[in-house]
């Protein structure tokens, strides 16, 4: 049999159903055995492998389809999860840039630690609107500024921009020290921003939190050092002028 005739017969038997496939493999093995040293023998080996793959795929079509369907389902689930994460992170990023966050805390003066001040600051990136305060506990001592005397606590504030703060001096701890340091103030703060309306925060601020703070001489900050040195120079000049 010529190489051309063998090739035609091989292609014909490639599409033969049933037991003809066995005849094909026997025929192919004989061809390869006789032609193994020629190029046609190598070509037949390739065709045998190709048709074996085709037969396997045809006989296991349902299983292979099921496997690929499972792979597609898994990929779809992973893609859906990643999309959900991306949407969530986008939402959080948007809220981060639009949300206002108001804080309140007590602080002491750098030059005089006995002086206590109330600081209200917007540390968020968004604008706070329509600020309303409700005093729950105020202070009541002589020579002090009560919360109800501060304008911010008596009327609504329309806007409170990002990184903006108000500072209010309340009192000195120099007299009635023990009584004052065991006291506290408490108030509610309600405000709106671009994300949510009526954000509610409660602040309960104890004066004992700043108890024990002292003034360092000379001060530890550069600004404090400048003030300290200028005061020393002023005293020296006063003595010389006298």
C-alpha positions in Angstrom: 0.0 0.0 0.0 1.4 3.4 -1.0 1.7 6.3 1.5 -1.1 8.2 -0.2 -3.5 5.3 -0.1 -2.7 4.6 3.6 -3.3 8.2 4.4 -6.8 8.2 2.7 -7.7 5.0 4.5 -6.5 6.4 7.8 -8.7 9.5 7.4 -11.7 7.4 6.4 -11.4 5.2 9.4 -10.9 8.2 11.7 -14.5 9.0 11.4 -15.7 5.4 11.6 -17.9 4.6 14.6 -17.9 1.7 17.0 -15.5 -1.2 16.4 -13.9 0.5 13.3 -11.9 2.5 15.7 -10.1 -0.6 16.9 -9.4 -1.4 13.3 -8.0 2.1 12.9 -5.5 1.7 15.7 -4.4 -1.7 14.5 -4.0 -0.4 11.0 -2.1 2.7 12.3 0.3 0.6 14.4 1.2 -1.5 11.3 1.7 1.6 9.2 4.0 3.1 11.8 5.8 -0.2 12.3 6.6 -0.4 8.6 7.3 3.3 8.1 8.9 4.2 11.4 12.1 5.3 9.7 10.4 7.5 7.2 8.7 10.9 7.6 5.3 9.4 6.9 5.7 7.2 10.0 6.2 10.3 12.2 3.2 11.9 10.5 1.1 8.9 11.3 2.2 9.1 14.9 0.9 12.6 15.1 -2.4 11.7 13.5 -2.8 8.8 15.9 -2.3 11.0 18.9 -4.7 13.6 17.5 -7.4 11.1 16.9 -7.0 9.5 20.3 -7.6 13.0 21.8 -10.7 13.4 19.6 -12.0 10.0 20.7 -11.5 10.8 24.3 -13.2 14.1 24.1 -16.2 12.6 22.2 -16.6 9.8 24.7 -16.2 12.1 27.8 -18.1 15.1 26.4 -20.5 15.4 29.3 -17.8 15.2 32.0 -15.6 17.8 30.2 -18.6 20.1 29.8 -19.4 19.8 33.5 -15.7 20.6 34.4 -15.6 23.7 32.2 -19.0 24.8 33.6 -17.7 24.5 37.1 -14.6 26.5 36.2 -16.7 29.2 34.6 -18.9 29.3 37.7 -15.9 29.6 40.0 -14.4 32.4 37.9 -17.7 34.2 37.9 -18.0 34.0 41.7 -14.4 35.3 42.1 -15.1 38.2 39.7 -18.4 39.0 41.6 -16.6 39.1 44.9 -13.8 41.3 43.6 -16.4 43.6 42.1 -18.2 43.8 45.5 -14.9 44.6 47.2 -14.2 47.4 44.7 -17.7 48.9 45.1 -17.3 48.8 48.9 -13.9 50.4 48.8 -15.2 53.1 46.4 -18.1 53.8 48.8 -15.7 54.1 51.8 -13.4 56.4 49.9 -16.3 58.6 49.0 -17.6 58.7 52.5 -14.0 59.4 53.8 -13.8 62.6 51.6 -17.3 63.8 52.4 -17.9 62.8 56.1 -17.4 65.4 58.8 -16.2 64.3 62.3 -16.4 66.7 65.2 -14.5 66.1 68.4 -14.3 68.0 71.7 -11.6 67.8 74.3 -10.1 69.8 77.2 -6.6 71.3 77.0 -4.5 73.6 79.1 -2.6 76.8 78.2 1.0 76.4 77.3 2.1 79.4 79.4 -0.3 78.6 82.3 -1.3 74.9 82.8 -4.0 75.9 85.4 -6.1 77.6 82.6 -8.5 75.0 81.1 -10.0 75.4 77.6 -12.6 73.6 75.6 -11.6 72.8 72.0 -14.2 71.8 69.4 -12.6 70.7 66.1 -13.7 69.1 62.8 -11.1 66.4 62.0 -13.1 65.0 59.1 -12.7 65.9 55.4 -16.3 67.1 55.0 -18.2 70.2 56.0 -20.4 69.9 59.1 -23.7 71.7 58.9 -26.4 72.8 61.3 -24.5 72.2 64.5 -26.8 71.9 67.6 -25.6 71.6 71.2 -27.5 70.3 74.2 -25.9 70.9 77.6 -26.3 67.9 80.0 -24.0 69.0 82.8 -22.5 72.5 83.1 -19.9 73.9 85.6 -20.8 76.3 88.3 -18.0 78.1 90.0 -17.0 81.7 90.6 -15.0 83.5 87.9 -15.6 81.0 85.2 -17.2 80.8 81.7 -20.1 78.3 81.8 -21.1 76.4 78.7 -24.4 78.2 78.5 -22.5 81.5 78.2 -20.7 80.4 75.1 -22.4 81.5 71.9 -21.9 78.2 70.2 -24.0 76.4 72.8 -26.8 78.9 72.5 -27.5 78.9 68.8 -27.1 76.6 65.8 -23.9 77.0 63.8 -24.6 76.8 60.0 -21.1 75.6 58.8 -18.1 74.1 60.4 -15.4 73.5 57.8 -12.7 70.7 57.8 -9.7 71.2 60.0 -11.4 74.2 61.7 -11.5 74.5 65.5 -12.9 76.8 68.1 -11.3 77.2 71.5 -13.0 78.5 74.6 -11.4 79.3 77.9 -13.5 77.8 80.7 -11.8 78.4 84.1 -8.6 78.3 86.2 -7.8 75.3 88.4 -5.7 77.5 90.7 -8.4 77.8 93.3 -10.7 75.0 94.5 -8.3 72.6 92.8 -9.6 69.3 94.2 -13.2 70.1 93.7 -12.7 71.3 90.1 -10.5 68.4 89.0 -13.1 65.9 90.2 -15.8 67.7 88.2 -16.8 67.2 84.5 -18.9 68.7 81.7 -21.2 66.8 79.4 -23.1 67.7 76.3 -24.6 66.3 73.1 -23.7 67.4 69.7 -25.9 66.9 66.6 -24.9 67.9 63.1 -25.3 67.1 59.4 -22.9 66.4 56.6 -23.0 65.3 52.9 -23.4 61.6 53.9 -25.8 61.6 56.8 -28.2 63.8 58.7 -28.5 64.2 62.4 -25.2 62.6 63.4 -25.3 62.4 67.2 -22.2 62.4 69.5 -22.0 62.6 73.3 -19.0 64.2 75.1 -18.3 63.7 78.8 -15.1 65.5 79.6 -13.4 65.2 83.0 -11.1 67.9 84.3 -9.0 65.3 86.0 -7.7 64.2 82.5 -5.5 67.2 82.4 -4.7 67.2 86.2 -1.0 67.3 87.0 0.1 69.1 83.9 2.9 71.5 84.7 4.8 74.3 82.9 8.3 73.5 82.0 11.0 76.2 82.4 12.4 76.7 79.9 9.6 75.4 77.7 10.2 72.3 75.5 8.9 73.9 72.3 10.7 76.3 69.9 7.9 78.8 70.2 7.9 78.6 73.9 11.7 79.0 74.0 11.4 82.2 71.9 8.9 83.6 74.3 11.0 82.6 77.3 14.2 84.2 75.9 12.3 87.4 74.9 11.0 87.7 78.5 14.5 87.3 79.8 15.8 90.0 77.5 13.0 92.3 78.5 13.9 91.9 82.2 17.6 92.6 81.5 16.6 95.8 79.5 14.3 97.0 82.3 17.1 96.7 84.8 19.6 98.6 82.6 17.1 101.4 82.0 16.4 101.8 85.6 
